[in-house]
C-alpha cells in the first residue's frame, strides 16, 4: 500500500479546518491535502464519518495492554503498548522507563533502538523518568534507586542510535555543566520529581532544560514566599509544561491556570499511562514489587498515592475541553503539534501538511477513535474501551 487517500467530512491540518477535503498519503509521508473533487480516481480510498486530525503524540507512556515497560522492556511489550494506545488515538509515543536499576535502563534503551531500526510504527524514542530525581518528591518511584547525576555518569549513559531521548531530572541535584553535557549528547531535558527552588529551577532552564514533566505533580509548589518549580515554570515563557488531564492528578482550576499563564503552544497533554490502559481484563499490576490497583479511575499504590494514570489520549482531549476554556482546535494541538514542538519534531509531526510524516488520528463527532495512521500504516480501531 504505497499510495492512498483518507476522506472524512472534516479535516484539521493543525492550523485550519476544511470540509470535504482529503489527505493523500504516499509511503510514509503526506503528499497532498486537496478537495475531494480533485482526487485522482485510481487511488485506494479509506472513508470515515468524522474528522482527520494530526496524529496524537504521547511523550509519557509507562505501559498499556496489560504490560508495564519497566516489567518487561522488550519488543513484544512495545508492540502491545502501541496496539493499546492506538485505540485512543496515539500515533507516536515515547515509551517511558520509571526509575530503575542501571542494567534495566540499558536494556530499555537497547530495545527502543531495535524498535526504531525495525521501523516499528509509533516509536519515537524513549523517555527516561529517572533515576536522577529527588527522593523528597518521589511519587511512586523507588527512592533507593535514585542517584545524583555526576560528571562521570554522563559518559556511561546508554545511547540511542537514532530517535528522541527525553530525560526527566531534578535540576537542584545536578550542575549547569552536566546539563549542558547532556544537551550536547542530544538529550532533551525536562525538570520533574524535583524540590527545586525558583532560583534552582531557573538556573536549570538557563542551562538548557526546556520543559517540565507532569506539571504540579511531584514537584515543589507555589508558596507565599517561594514560587518553587511550579512558579518558575508558569512564569517562564520559553518552557514547555505537560499536564495529566485525568481529573485526578491536577485540579481543573490549575489546568486553566497553566493555560492562562503560558503562551499558546507551551502546554501539552500526556497520559502517564500505566499497564491497565487498553486492557479490559487488567485492574492492577506490579511496580517494583508493589501492587498498583485501579480504583475509581485512578492508579494508586497501597498507601493511596497516585502511581501513573489510567488514561488514553482522546480522553485527555475530552477532559481538557470539559474542564478548561480550551476549544477543540487548541485541545487537538495540545495532543499533537505542541508535544511535537517540545521535542523539536514540529517540522515533520503535528500537522497534516505535504512532506510531513503521515501520522493521523481519525475521530468521530464524540472524539472517539475510528482509526490511526502511523508513518503511513493504517490501523483500524478495535474499540477497546478504557474502563
C-alpha atoms as a printed R data frame, in Angstrom:
    type eleno elety resid chain resno       x      y      z
1   ATOM     1    CA   UNK     A     1   0.000  0.000  0.000
2   ATOM     2    CA   UNK     A     2   2.247  2.779 -1.263
3   ATOM     3    CA   UNK     A     3  -0.383  5.429 -2.050
4   ATOM     4    CA   UNK     A     4  -3.919  6.011 -0.811
5   ATOM     5    CA   UNK     A     5  -6.235  8.754  0.360
6   ATOM     6    CA   UNK     A     6  -8.125  9.329  3.606
7   ATOM     7    CA   UNK     A     7 -11.513 11.025  3.391
8   ATOM     8    CA   UNK     A     8 -13.796 12.489  6.068
9   ATOM     9    CA   UNK     A     9 -16.305 15.354  6.257
10  ATOM    10    CA   UNK     A    10 -13.810 17.445  8.245
11  ATOM    11    CA   UNK     A    11 -10.029 17.796  8.153
12  ATOM    12    CA   UNK     A    12  -7.894 19.786 10.589
13  ATOM    13    CA   UNK     A    13  -4.359 20.258  9.334
14  ATOM    14    CA   UNK     A    14  -3.023 21.681 12.612
15  ATOM    15    CA   UNK     A    15  -3.761 25.245 11.558
16  ATOM    16    CA   UNK     A    16  -7.054 25.350  9.645
17  ATOM    17    CA   UNK     A    17 -10.270 23.370  9.331
18  ATOM    18    CA   UNK     A    18 -11.508 22.152  5.941
19  ATOM    19    CA   UNK     A    19 -14.691 20.474  4.755
20  ATOM    20    CA   UNK     A    20 -14.788 17.799  2.051
21  ATOM    21    CA   UNK     A    21 -11.010 17.635  1.784
22  ATOM    22    CA   UNK     A    22  -8.866 14.516  1.555
23  ATOM    23    CA   UNK     A    23  -5.403 13.522  2.672
24  ATOM    24    CA   UNK     A    24  -3.173 11.920  0.042
25  ATOM    25    CA   UNK     A    25  -0.524  9.631  1.542
26  ATOM    26    CA   UNK     A    26   2.455  8.247 -0.365
27  ATOM    27    CA   UNK     A    27   4.509  5.649  1.533
28  ATOM    28    CA   UNK     A    28   5.319  7.236  4.929
29  ATOM    29    CA   UNK     A    29   4.673 10.886  4.006
30  ATOM    30    CA   UNK     A    30   1.779 13.187  3.268
31  ATOM    31    CA   UNK     A    31   1.768 14.007 -0.435
32  ATOM    32    CA   UNK     A    32  -1.130 16.484 -0.589
33  ATOM    33    CA   UNK     A    33  -4.179 17.927  1.140
34  ATOM    34    CA   UNK     A    34  -6.788 18.646 -1.510
35  ATOM    35    CA   UNK     A    35 -10.535 18.931 -2.188
36  ATOM    36    CA   UNK     A    36 -12.235 15.584 -2.725
37  ATOM    37    CA   UNK     A    37 -13.341 16.781 -6.168
38  ATOM    38    CA   UNK     A    38  -9.672 16.851 -7.263
39  ATOM    39    CA   UNK     A    39  -8.746 13.334 -6.189
40  ATOM    40    CA   UNK     A    40  -7.154 11.016 -8.745
41  ATOM    41    CA   UNK     A    41  -9.815  8.294 -9.262
42  ATOM    42    CA   UNK     A    42  -7.346  5.388 -9.283
43  ATOM    43    CA   UNK     A    43  -6.169  5.828 -5.675
44  ATOM    44    CA   UNK     A    44  -7.318  3.491 -2.919
45  ATOM    45    CA   UNK     A    45  -9.663  5.292 -0.535
46  ATOM    46    CA   UNK     A    46 -10.364  4.994  3.198
47  ATOM    47    CA   UNK     A    47 -13.562  6.861  4.054
48  ATOM    48    CA   UNK     A    48 -14.674  7.781  7.584
49  ATOM    49    CA   UNK     A    49 -17.642  9.595  9.065
50  ATOM    50    CA   UNK     A    50 -15.776 12.002 11.281
51  ATOM    51    CA   UNK     A    51 -12.637 14.143 11.180
52  ATOM    52    CA   UNK     A    52  -8.993 13.726 10.182
53  ATOM    53    CA   UNK     A    53  -6.630 15.425 12.637
54  ATOM    54    CA   UNK     A    54  -2.867 15.396 13.248
55  ATOM    55    CA   UNK     A    55  -1.812 12.197 14.986
56  ATOM    56    CA   UNK     A    56  -1.706 12.316 18.768
57  ATOM    57    CA   UNK     A    57   1.784 12.218 20.279
58  ATOM    58    CA   UNK     A    58   2.259 10.976 23.848
59  ATOM    59    CA   UNK     A    59   5.623 11.697 25.462
60  ATOM    60    CA   UNK     A    60   4.969  9.715 28.645
61  ATOM    61    CA   UNK     A    61   3.708  6.152 28.251
62  ATOM    62    CA   UNK     A    62   4.680  3.753 31.018
63  ATOM    63    CA   UNK     A    63   2.647  0.838 29.764
64  ATOM    64    CA   UNK     A    64  -0.539 -0.428 28.199
65  ATOM    65    CA   UNK     A    65  -2.290 -3.577 27.068
66  ATOM    66    CA   UNK     A    66  -1.701 -5.186 30.455
67  ATOM    67    CA   UNK     A    67   2.092 -4.707 30.498
68  ATOM    68    CA   UNK     A    68   4.368 -2.156 32.137
69  ATOM    69    CA   UNK     A    69   7.517 -1.229 30.203
70  ATOM    70    CA   UNK     A    70   9.578 -1.446 33.424
71  ATOM    71    CA   UNK     A    71   8.480 -5.022 33.996
72  ATOM    72    CA   UNK     A    72   9.393 -6.291 30.530
73  ATOM    73    CA   UNK     A    73  11.361 -3.903 28.293
74  ATOM    74    CA   UNK     A    74  11.043 -5.949 25.099
75  ATOM    75    CA   UNK     A    75   9.833 -5.564 21.531
76  ATOM    76    CA   UNK     A    76   6.760 -7.611 22.418
77  ATOM    77    CA   UNK     A    77   5.910 -5.130 25.184
78  ATOM    78    CA   UNK     A    78   6.337 -2.163 22.841
79  ATOM    79    CA   UNK     A    79   4.052 -3.793 20.287
80  ATOM    80    CA   UNK     A    80   1.364 -4.388 22.916
81  ATOM    81    CA   UNK     A    81   1.659 -0.818 24.182
82  ATOM    82    CA   UNK     A    82   1.276  0.526 20.654
83  ATOM    83    CA   UNK     A    83  -1.816 -1.588 19.989
84  ATOM    84    CA   UNK     A    84  -3.356 -0.490 23.283
85  ATOM    85    CA   UNK     A    85  -2.766  3.225 22.782
86  ATOM    86    CA   UNK     A    86  -3.812  3.346 19.136
87  ATOM    87    CA   UNK     A    87  -7.323  2.699 20.400
88  ATOM    88    CA   UNK     A    88  -7.181  6.169 21.963
89  ATOM    89    CA   UNK     A    89  -5.594  7.978 19.035
90  ATOM    90    CA   UNK     A    90  -1.869  7.824 19.831
91  ATOM    91    CA   UNK     A    91   0.166  7.564 16.636
92  ATOM    92    CA   UNK     A    92   3.605  8.268 18.149
93  ATOM    93    CA   UNK     A    93   4.910  7.708 21.664
94  ATOM    94    CA   UNK     A    94   7.922  7.762 23.917
95  ATOM    95    CA   UNK     A    95   7.807  4.548 25.965
96  ATOM    96    CA   UNK     A    96   8.770  5.655 29.447
97  ATOM    97    CA   UNK     A    97  11.040  3.909 31.910
98  ATOM    98    CA   UNK     A    98  10.292  4.767 35.522
99  ATOM    99    CA   UNK     A    99  13.312  4.965 37.888
100 ATOM   100    CA   UNK     A   100  15.023  1.591 37.518
101 ATOM   101    CA   UNK     A   101  18.381 -0.148 38.049
102 ATOM   102    CA   UNK     A   102  21.103  0.771 35.566
103 ATOM   103    CA   UNK     A   103  21.033 -2.600 33.799
104 ATOM   104    CA   UNK     A   104  17.304 -2.283 33.147
105 ATOM   105    CA   UNK     A   105  17.814  1.216 31.759
106 ATOM   106    CA   UNK     A   106  20.438 -0.094 29.344
107 ATOM   107    CA   UNK     A   107  18.085 -2.895 28.308
108 ATOM   108    CA   UNK     A   108  15.202 -0.488 27.722
109 ATOM   109    CA   UNK     A   109  17.302  1.839 25.568
110 ATOM   110    CA   UNK     A   110  18.571 -1.145 23.587
111 ATOM   111    CA   UNK     A   111  15.041 -2.376 22.926
112 ATOM   112    CA   UNK     A   112  13.915  1.044 21.724
113 ATOM   113    CA   UNK     A   113  16.996  1.201 19.494
114 ATOM   114    CA   UNK     A   114  15.975 -2.105 17.949
115 ATOM   115    CA   UNK     A   115  12.354 -0.959 17.504
116 ATOM   116    CA   UNK     A   116  13.493  2.147 15.634
117 ATOM   117    CA   UNK     A   117  15.842  0.091 13.432
118 ATOM   118    CA   UNK     A   118  12.903 -2.185 12.554
119 ATOM   119    CA   UNK     A   119  10.705  0.839 11.819
120 ATOM   120    CA   UNK     A   120   8.105 -0.220 14.362
121 ATOM   121    CA   UNK     A   121   5.303  2.272 13.602
122 ATOM   122    CA   UNK     A   122   4.749  4.619 16.515
123 ATOM   123    CA   UNK     A   123   8.029  4.535 18.448
124 ATOM   124    CA   UNK     A   124   9.759  7.936 18.510
125 ATOM   125    CA   UNK     A   125  12.402  7.156 21.113
126 ATOM   126    CA   UNK     A   126  12.430  6.811 24.890
127 ATOM   127    CA   UNK     A   127  11.632  8.868 27.968
128 ATOM   128    CA   UNK     A   128  13.871  8.142 30.963
129 ATOM   129    CA   UNK     A   129  11.925  9.354 34.006
130 ATOM   130    CA   UNK     A   130  14.722  8.870 36.488
131 ATOM   131    CA   UNK     A   131  16.874  7.823 38.182
132 ATOM   132    CA   UNK     A   132  18.253 11.373 38.591
133 ATOM   133    CA   UNK     A   133  15.322 12.574 40.683
134 ATOM   134    CA   UNK     A   134  14.826 13.983 44.167
135 ATOM   135    CA   UNK     A   135  13.697 11.371 46.729
136 ATOM   136    CA   UNK     A   136  11.799 14.143 48.545
137 ATOM   137    CA   UNK     A   137   9.428 14.225 45.548
138 ATOM   138    CA   UNK     A   138   9.493 10.528 44.729
139 ATOM   139    CA   UNK     A   139   5.807  9.960 43.972
140 ATOM   140    CA   UNK     A   140   5.517  6.215 43.343
141 ATOM   141    CA   UNK     A   141   9.178  5.872 42.315
142 ATOM   142    CA   UNK     A   142  11.619  3.903 44.452
143 ATOM   143    CA   UNK     A   143  13.852  6.410 46.283
144 ATOM   144    CA   UNK     A   144  16.615  3.854 46.883
145 ATOM   145    CA   UNK     A   145  17.144  3.614 43.108
146 ATOM   146    CA   UNK     A   146  17.545  7.369 42.672
147 ATOM   147    CA   UNK     A   147  21.007  8.866 42.366
148 ATOM   148    CA   UNK     A   148  22.688 12.183 41.756
149 ATOM   149    CA   UNK     A   149  23.787 12.988 38.222
150 ATOM   150    CA   UNK     A   150  27.545 13.434 38.377
151 ATOM   151    CA   UNK     A   151  30.040 14.091 35.577
152 ATOM   152    CA   UNK     A   152  31.309 10.512 35.468
153 ATOM   153    CA   UNK     A   153  27.820  9.133 34.888
154 ATOM   154    CA   UNK     A   154  27.156 11.174 31.743
155 ATOM   155    CA   UNK     A   155  29.713  9.306 29.643
156 ATOM   156    CA   UNK     A   156  28.214  5.954 30.663
157 ATOM   157    CA   UNK     A   157  24.599  6.756 29.811
158 ATOM   158    CA   UNK     A   158  23.144  4.304 27.265
159 ATOM   159    CA   UNK     A   159  22.739  5.933 23.848
160 ATOM   160    CA   UNK     A   160  20.062  5.817 21.192
161 ATOM   161    CA   UNK     A   161  21.399  5.255 17.704
162 ATOM   162    CA   UNK     A   162  18.567  7.442 16.404
163 ATOM   163    CA   UNK     A   163  15.295  8.752 17.744
164 ATOM   164    CA   UNK     A   164  14.447 11.009 20.659
165 ATOM   165    CA   UNK     A   165  15.813 10.633 24.178
166 ATOM   166    CA   UNK     A   166  13.876 12.678 26.714
167 ATOM   167    CA   UNK     A   167  15.105 12.656 30.290
168 ATOM   168    CA   UNK     A   168  13.325 13.939 33.393
169 ATOM   169    CA   UNK     A   169  15.676 15.032 36.160
170 ATOM   170    CA   UNK     A   170  15.756 17.160 39.304
171 ATOM   171    CA   UNK     A   171  17.719 20.321 38.399
172 ATOM   172    CA   UNK     A   172  18.726 21.038 42.004
173 ATOM   173    CA   UNK     A   173  20.673 17.772 42.165
174 ATOM   174    CA   UNK     A   174  22.970 18.398 39.223
175 ATOM   175    CA   UNK     A   175  25.012 21.229 37.733
176 ATOM   176    CA   UNK     A   176  24.800 23.576 34.781
177 ATOM   177    CA   UNK     A   177  27.854 21.974 33.186
178 ATOM   178    CA   UNK     A   178  26.339 18.474 33.344
179 ATOM   179    CA   UNK     A   179  23.053 19.729 31.916
180 ATOM   180    CA   UNK     A   180  24.990 21.229 29.014
181 ATOM   181    CA   UNK     A   181  26.938 17.980 28.524
182 ATOM   182    CA   UNK     A   182  23.691 16.024 28.208
183 ATOM   183    CA   UNK     A   183  22.271 18.506 25.725
184 ATOM   184    CA   UNK     A   184  25.459 18.235 23.661
185 ATOM   185    CA   UNK     A   185  24.802 14.487 23.509
186 ATOM   186    CA   UNK     A   186  21.344 15.177 22.052
187 ATOM   187    CA   UNK     A   187  19.298 14.524 25.193
188 ATOM   188    CA   UNK     A   188  16.183 16.673 25.685
189 ATOM   189    CA   UNK     A   189  15.822 17.587 29.349
190 ATOM   190    CA   UNK     A   190  12.689 18.207 31.411
191 ATOM   191    CA   UNK     A   191  12.554 19.010 35.115
192 ATOM   192    CA   UNK     A   192  10.435 16.804 37.339
193 ATOM   193    CA   UNK     A   193  10.234 14.882 40.606
194 ATOM   194    CA   UNK     A   194  12.026 17.896 41.953
195 ATOM   195    CA   UNK     A   195  12.114 20.005 45.110
196 ATOM   196    CA   UNK     A   196  13.851 22.885 43.340
197 ATOM   197    CA   UNK     A   197  13.515 26.461 44.475
198 ATOM   198    CA   UNK     A   198  12.549 29.014 41.838
199 ATOM   199    CA   UNK     A   199  16.198 30.055 41.563
200 ATOM   200    CA   UNK     A   200  17.396 26.464 41.123
201 ATOM   201    CA   UNK     A   201  14.703 25.812 38.519
202 ATOM   202    CA   UNK     A   202  15.577 28.957 36.571
203 ATOM   203    CA   UNK     A   203  19.272 28.040 36.698
204 ATOM   204    CA   UNK     A   204  18.341 24.716 35.115
205 ATOM   205    CA   UNK     A   205  16.212 26.411 32.457
206 ATOM   206    CA   UNK     A   206  19.041 28.815 31.648
207 ATOM   207    CA   UNK     A   207  21.424 25.860 31.269
208 ATOM   208    CA   UNK     A   208  19.124 24.196 28.744
209 ATOM   209    CA   UNK     A   209  16.255 22.359 30.462
210 ATOM   210    CA   UNK     A   210  13.317 23.044 28.140
211 ATOM   211    CA   UNK     A   211  10.278 21.544 29.840
212 ATOM   212    CA   UNK     A   212   8.575 20.302 32.984
213 ATOM   213    CA   UNK     A   213   7.183 16.790 33.398
214 ATOM   214    CA   UNK     A   214   3.584 16.428 34.677
215 ATOM   215    CA   UNK     A   215   3.253 19.991 35.971
216 ATOM   216    CA   UNK     A   216   2.080 20.289 39.609
217 ATOM   217    CA   UNK     A   217   2.746 16.620 40.384
218 ATOM   218    CA   UNK     A   218   5.835 15.507 42.349
219 ATOM   219    CA   UNK     A   219   7.411 18.959 42.494
220 ATOM   220    CA   UNK     A   220   7.857 21.967 44.762
221 ATOM   221    CA   UNK     A   221   4.638 24.006 44.692
222 ATOM   222    CA   UNK     A   222   3.988 27.740 44.826
223 ATOM   223    CA   UNK     A   223   4.004 29.013 48.411
224 ATOM   224    CA   UNK     A   224   3.748 32.536 49.790
225 ATOM   225    CA   UNK     A   225   7.478 33.255 49.746
226 ATOM   226    CA   UNK     A   226   8.868 30.537 47.458
227 ATOM   227    CA   UNK     A   227   7.463 30.071 43.915
228 ATOM   228    CA   UNK     A   228   9.198 26.693 43.540
229 ATOM   229    CA   UNK     A   229   9.391 24.745 40.293
230 ATOM   230    CA   UNK     A   230   5.700 25.334 39.563
231 ATOM   231    CA   UNK     A   231   6.056 29.104 39.834
232 ATOM   232    CA   UNK     A   232   9.244 29.111 37.778
233 ATOM   233    CA   UNK     A   233   7.620 27.012 35.042
234 ATOM   234    CA   UNK     A   234   4.445 29.087 34.844
235 ATOM   235    CA   UNK     A   235   6.326 32.384 34.510
236 ATOM   236    CA   UNK     A   236   8.966 31.296 32.003
237 ATOM   237    CA   UNK     A   237   7.538 31.789 28.511
238 ATOM   238    CA   UNK     A   238  10.162 29.565 26.874
239 ATOM   239    CA   UNK     A   239   9.493 26.438 28.923
240 ATOM   240    CA   UNK     A   240   7.026 23.717 27.897
241 ATOM   241    CA   UNK     A   241   4.843 22.066 30.530
242 ATOM   242    CA   UNK     A   242   2.806 18.906 30.210
243 ATOM   243    CA   UNK     A   243  -0.324 18.004 32.125
244 ATOM   244    CA   UNK     A   244  -2.009 14.715 33.026
245 ATOM   245    CA   UNK     A   245  -5.611 15.715 32.338
246 ATOM   246    CA   UNK     A   246  -7.407 12.827 34.018
247 ATOM   247    CA   UNK     A   247  -9.207 14.960 36.610
248 ATOM   248    CA   UNK     A   248  -7.268 13.317 39.458
249 ATOM   249    CA   UNK     A   249  -3.671 14.468 39.035
250 ATOM   250    CA   UNK     A   250  -4.486 18.134 38.518
251 ATOM   251    CA   UNK     A   251  -7.499 20.180 39.623
252 ATOM   252    CA   UNK     A   252  -9.317 21.765 36.640
253 ATOM   253    CA   UNK     A   253  -8.618 25.251 38.014
254 ATOM   254    CA   UNK     A   254  -4.887 24.518 37.953
255 ATOM   255    CA   UNK     A   255  -5.172 23.233 34.382
256 ATOM   256    CA   UNK     A   256  -6.855 26.511 33.476
257 ATOM   257    CA   UNK     A   257  -4.196 28.457 35.372
258 ATOM   258    CA   UNK     A   258  -1.447 26.859 33.299
259 ATOM   259    CA   UNK     A   259  -3.276 27.586 30.044
260 ATOM   260    CA   UNK     A   260  -3.764 31.231 31.077
261 ATOM   261    CA   UNK     A   261  -0.192 31.729 32.314
262 ATOM   262    CA   UNK     A   262   1.687 30.095 29.470
263 ATOM   263    CA   UNK     A   263   1.940 31.360 25.881
264 ATOM   264    CA   UNK     A   264  -0.084 29.422 23.323
265 ATOM   265    CA   UNK     A   265   1.792 26.274 22.388
266 ATOM   266    CA   UNK     A   266   3.625 25.742 25.657
267 ATOM   267    CA   UNK     A   267   1.082 23.469 27.410
268 ATOM   268    CA   UNK     A   268   0.532 19.956 26.104
269 ATOM   269    CA   UNK     A   269  -1.065 16.687 27.165
270 ATOM   270    CA   UNK     A   270   0.496 13.421 28.324
271 ATOM   271    CA   UNK     A   271  -1.223 10.331 29.683
272 ATOM   272    CA   UNK     A   272   1.425  8.933 32.087
273 ATOM   273    CA   UNK     A   273  -0.439  5.744 31.198
274 ATOM   274    CA   UNK     A   274   0.137  2.512 33.051
275 ATOM   275    CA   UNK     A   275  -0.389 -1.144 32.144
276 ATOM   276    CA   UNK     A   276  -4.159 -1.034 32.620
277 ATOM   277    CA   UNK     A   277  -4.835  1.272 29.656
278 ATOM   278    CA   UNK     A   278  -6.252 -0.663 26.719
279 ATOM   279    CA   UNK     A   279  -6.534 -3.862 28.760
280 ATOM   280    CA   UNK     A   280 -10.115 -4.786 29.596
281 ATOM   281    CA   UNK     A   281  -9.185 -7.574 31.997
282 ATOM   282    CA   UNK     A   282  -6.388 -5.730 33.840
283 ATOM   283    CA   UNK     A   283  -7.332 -3.997 37.090
284 ATOM   284    CA   UNK     A   284  -3.845 -3.762 38.523
285 ATOM   285    CA   UNK     A   285  -0.168 -4.502 38.035
286 ATOM   286    CA   UNK     A   286   3.125 -4.807 39.891
287 ATOM   287    CA   UNK     A   287   5.616 -1.936 40.067
288 ATOM   288    CA   UNK     A   288   8.894 -2.600 41.880
289 ATOM   289    CA   UNK     A   289   7.309 -5.395 43.873
290 ATOM   290    CA   UNK     A   290   4.304 -3.307 44.906
291 ATOM   291    CA   UNK     A   291   0.743 -3.901 43.772
292 ATOM   292    CA   UNK     A   292  -0.863 -0.934 41.986
293 ATOM   293    CA   UNK     A   293  -4.654 -1.029 41.675
294 ATOM   294    CA   UNK     A   294  -7.144  0.891 39.570
295 ATOM   295    CA   UNK     A   295  -9.707  2.458 41.897
296 ATOM   296    CA   UNK     A   296 -12.390  4.830 40.597
297 ATOM   297    CA   UNK     A   297 -10.350  5.597 37.506
298 ATOM   298    CA   UNK     A   298  -7.085  6.164 39.409
299 ATOM   299    CA   UNK     A   299  -3.935  4.061 39.619
300 ATOM   300    CA   UNK     A   300  -2.904  4.042 43.286
301 ATOM   301    CA   UNK     A   301  -0.373  2.154 45.390
302 ATOM   302    CA   UNK     A   302  -1.014  0.567 48.791
303 ATOM   303    CA   UNK     A   303  -0.531  3.942 50.513
304 ATOM   304    CA   UNK     A   304  -3.131  5.584 48.274
305 ATOM   305    CA   UNK     A   305  -0.507  7.546 46.297
306 ATOM   306    CA   UNK     A   306  -1.168  8.097 42.604
307 ATOM   307    CA   UNK     A   307   1.065  5.837 40.502
308 ATOM   308    CA   UNK     A   308   0.717  6.905 36.898
309 ATOM   309    CA   UNK     A   309  -2.659  7.173 35.211
310 ATOM   310    CA   UNK     A   310  -5.429  5.113 33.670
311 ATOM   311    CA   UNK     A   311  -5.866  7.445 30.714
312 ATOM   312    CA   UNK     A   312  -5.897  7.450 26.913
313 ATOM   313    CA   UNK     A   313  -5.060 10.465 24.782
314 ATOM   314    CA   UNK     A   314  -8.516 11.024 23.323
315 ATOM   315    CA   UNK     A   315  -9.965 11.055 26.846
316 ATOM   316    CA   UNK     A   316  -7.329 13.602 27.847
317 ATOM   317    CA   UNK     A   317  -8.519 15.766 24.934
318 ATOM   318    CA   UNK     A   318 -12.134 15.355 26.030
319 ATOM   319    CA   UNK     A   319 -11.217 16.233 29.606
320 ATOM   320    CA   UNK     A   320  -9.295 19.379 28.731
321 ATOM   321    CA   UNK     A   321 -12.328 20.519 26.717
322 ATOM   322    CA   UNK     A   322 -14.706 19.820 29.595
323 ATOM   323    CA   UNK     A   323 -12.524 21.141 32.411
324 ATOM   324    CA   UNK     A   324 -10.996 24.295 30.884
325 ATOM   325    CA   UNK     A   325 -11.834 27.009 28.366
326 ATOM   326    CA   UNK     A   326  -9.682 25.380 25.666
327 ATOM   327    CA   UNK     A   327 -11.569 24.939 22.397
328 ATOM   328    CA   UNK     A   328 -11.334 21.910 20.108
329 ATOM   329    CA   UNK     A   329  -8.634 23.421 17.912
330 ATOM   330    CA   UNK     A   330  -6.409 24.128 20.905
331 ATOM   331    CA   UNK     A   331  -7.116 20.782 22.580
332 ATOM   332    CA   UNK     A   332  -6.111 18.906 19.431
333 ATOM   333    CA   UNK     A   333  -2.899 20.917 19.181
334 ATOM   334    CA   UNK     A   334  -2.158 20.094 22.824
335 ATOM   335    CA   UNK     A   335  -2.247 16.425 21.819
336 ATOM   336    CA   UNK     A   336  -0.220 16.716 18.614
337 ATOM   337    CA   UNK     A   337   1.566 19.894 17.485
338 ATOM   338    CA   UNK     A   338   2.701 21.105 20.907
339 ATOM   339    CA   UNK     A   339   4.300 17.828 22.072
340 ATOM   340    CA   UNK     A   340   5.966 17.620 18.651
341 ATOM   341    CA   UNK     A   341   7.409 21.098 19.188
342 ATOM   342    CA   UNK     A   342   8.581 20.200 22.696
343 ATOM   343    CA   UNK     A   343  10.879 17.533 21.220
344 ATOM   344    CA   UNK     A   344  11.884 19.552 18.148
345 ATOM   345    CA   UNK     A   345   9.791 17.472 15.748
346 ATOM   346    CA   UNK     A   346   7.228 20.078 14.655
347 ATOM   347    CA   UNK     A   347   8.707 20.277 11.157
348 ATOM   348    CA   UNK     A   348   7.622 16.711 10.477
349 ATOM   349    CA   UNK     A   349   4.919 15.873 13.046
350 ATOM   350    CA   UNK     A   350   1.868 17.641 14.469
351 ATOM   351    CA   UNK     A   351   0.417 18.890 11.178
352 ATOM   352    CA   UNK     A   352  -1.230 17.370  8.126
353 ATOM   353    CA   UNK     A   353   0.931 19.120  5.547
354 ATOM   354    CA   UNK     A   354   2.735 17.944  2.398
355 ATOM   355    CA   UNK     A   355   6.124 16.497  3.319
356 ATOM   356    CA   UNK     A   356   5.188 15.761  6.929
357 ATOM   357    CA   UNK     A   357   5.211 12.208  8.271
358 ATOM   358    CA   UNK     A   358   1.857 10.540  7.662
359 ATOM   359    CA   UNK     A   359   0.582 10.359 11.234
360 ATOM   360    CA   UNK     A   360  -3.173 10.832 11.504
361 ATOM   361    CA   UNK     A   361  -5.845 10.321 14.137
362 ATOM   362    CA   UNK     A   362  -9.369  9.748 12.829
363 ATOM   363    CA   UNK     A   363 -12.101 10.801 15.262
364 ATOM   364    CA   UNK     A   364 -15.876 10.666 15.227
365 ATOM   365    CA   UNK     A   365 -18.058 13.540 16.399
366 ATOM   366    CA   UNK     A   366 -17.764 12.437 20.047
367 ATOM   367    CA   UNK     A   367 -13.937 12.295 19.775
368 ATOM   368    CA   UNK     A   368 -13.842  8.517 19.927
369 ATOM   369    CA   UNK     A   369 -11.195  6.998 17.669
370 ATOM   370    CA   UNK     A   370 -12.099  5.365 14.355
371 ATOM   371    CA   UNK     A   371  -8.570  4.718 13.098
372 ATOM   372    CA   UNK     A   372  -4.961  5.854 13.307
373 ATOM   373    CA   UNK     A   373  -2.138  6.159 10.800
374 ATOM   374    CA   UNK     A   374   1.489  5.882 11.914
375 ATOM   375    CA   UNK     A   375   4.115  6.657  9.278
376 ATOM   376    CA   UNK     A   376   1.653  5.704  6.558
377 ATOM   377    CA   UNK     A   377   0.442  2.442  8.136
378 ATOM   378    CA   UNK     A   378  -3.336  2.411  8.680
379 ATOM   379    CA   UNK     A   379  -4.687  0.813 11.854
380 ATOM   380    CA   UNK     A   380  -8.418  0.289 12.312
381 ATOM   381    CA   UNK     A   381  -9.723  0.844 15.827
382 ATOM   382    CA   UNK     A   382 -10.857 -2.315 17.581
383 ATOM   383    CA   UNK     A   383 -12.907 -0.250 20.030
384 ATOM   384    CA   UNK     A   384 -11.167 -1.294 23.232
385 ATOM   385    CA   UNK     A   385 -12.926  0.693 25.998
386 ATOM   386    CA   UNK     A   386 -10.728  2.357 28.602
387 ATOM   387    CA   UNK     A   387 -12.869  1.353 31.545
